[in-house]
């Protein structure tokens, strides 16, 4: 199914896989309450997209995170740490305005090791 927006959800370039920003939307289009739940759902959605490419979060080398609230940084980090291990991906975190009630958007770049 093609997206109504002019973007690709995932693109390969050589050994690298680039994912568009992922938001914390549930199957019915709603957004869960709180940064912890939103971070968990966003990372689950990223994991599913990576799995469709034969990859896991362990293959992620770079992460860009967009938060709407500076005060969400600690809660976000708590969940993030449960999904990534040392050596952690490089990461940039920015405070920005987002879509709907979403308080987080995450985009990743992964490297295929095959």
QUISULQUI-V563682 format. One record per helix or strand of 3 or more residues. SS is the DSSP state (~ for helix, > for strand). FROM is the first residue (numbers start at 1). TO is the last residue. If there is no record, write none. Layout:
# QUISULQUI-V563682
ss:from:to
SS:FROM:TO
SS:FROM:TO
This chain:
# QUISULQUI-V563682
ss:from:to
>:10:13
>:16:19
~:35:52
~:57:59
>:60:67
~:70:83
>:90:95
>:104:111
